[in-house]
Amino acid sequence: MEQEQKAKDKQSEKSGEGVRAVDRALDVLAAFEPGDSELLVADLVKRVGLSRPTLYRLLHTLESKGFVASSGEPQRFRLGPAVARLAHVWSSTLDLSEIARPVMAEAWALTAETVALFVPRGDMRLCVAEMQSPQPISFRRGVGYSEKLVRGASGRAILAFTPLKPGQLEAYAAGTNADLGWLTDQLRVTRERGYAMGHNELIQGAYAVAAPFFDRSGTVAGSLGVFGPDVRLTEARMHEFGLALCGMADQLTKNLGGMPPS
């Protein structure tokens, strides 16, 4: 019995060491941040707080499995193809509506107005999720509704952070009667404050405000919008909603594995 217990104790110690090694290896991978194409061992030592011998052992194991790659002298490390494969598997299983639901619920609880999620589709935006206001007077568009990006706060919140080629904005606005001078100014203001706002634009008597969210590549992935009647809302109140939506959209960006723009 005593020998069996000693064997179990040793096995438990080995198991604990294995867990610690996995934990440390994950810390090494997590030490790479957006913008870090390569890191020196000295950089990693500062970020993960491990000794150089321990860090080198972990890096060697991670490199043998394809999770990091190295080159140069002094040796520099970067994330390897195995990380990209995992990221591809993860992103392919994403359900944006489900990921966004807690954030949308937070916006709905704060505003008591209709909340909608839009994604870009060329020069259009598409509603992929919506939570209708519980109040008697409200506005809704419905899942599947689409509209030009140049029209409405939810579209401009996306368009303001979309790189455009010369003449592309004019092409997007063709056939919409949009004033290009006003539109250009609105896109600039949206970039400066982080959210877009509209009034009496697509629906008479309606206010709208929306903030963009981004994917892991830093590309704008859509917008989170709130809509309500001006008999209940004011411009000042919508600006308050806009600031709150910026924080919620940032959280959605993080939930998608991305980083909000600086």
Secondary structure, 3 states (H helix, E strand, C coil): CHHHHHHHHHHHHHHHHHHHHHHHHHHHHHCCCCCCCCEEHHHHHHHHCCCHHHHHHHHHHHHHCCCEEEECCCCEEEECHHHHHHHHHHHHCCCHHHHHHHHHHHHHHHHCCEEEEEEEECCEEEEEEEECCCCCCCCCCCCCCEEECCCCHHHHHHHCCCCCCCCHHHHHHCCCCCCHHHHHHHHHHHHHHCCEEEECCCCCCEEEEEEEEECCCCCEEEEEEEEEECCCCCHHHHHHHHHHHHHHHHHHHHHCCCCCCC
